[in-house]
Amino acid sequence: MVFPIGRGLRLTLIIPISQQRIPPSHEQLGDQVMTEKIRPPKRLYSIPEAAVYLGRTDWAIREMVWAGKIPCIRDGRRVLLDINDMDRWIEKQKTTFSF
């Protein structure tokens, strides 16, 4: 486990396996697994979330949207990006290099 302790410092704790809490298996949970609500994965991402997903800065994502390189959804002032469009953009950017 890692705990921030200020000014960029982190404290790392190493817990022996014998003391770690192991989650129960599906067999041990029984009907509880079947009755839990399963939330669908998130489809729309804000600019900062999309920046993390694509490994770019917020402003780089904004410039991509302004240049029309990636489609967006506008909801009032909110700008959202569809994960499928981001994945499609990634696939278009792939190139192969050969000698």
LINGI-V190786 format. One record per pair of residues at least 4 apart in sequence whose ideal C-beta (glycine too) atoms are under 6 Angstrom apart, sorted by the first residue. I is the first residue (numbers start at 1). J is the second residue. Records with the same first field share a line. If there is no record, write none. Layout:
I = J  J
This chain:
1 = 13
2 = 10  12
3 = 11
4 = 10
5 = 9  11
15 = 19  20
24 = 28  29
26 = 33
29 = 33
31 = 35
43 = 83
44 = 80
45 = 49  50  81
47 = 58  61  79
48 = 58
50 = 61  81
51 = 56  57  58  61
56 = 60  61
64 = 69  70
65 = 72
70 = 85  89
71 = 85
72 = 79  81
73 = 80
74 = 79
81 = 86
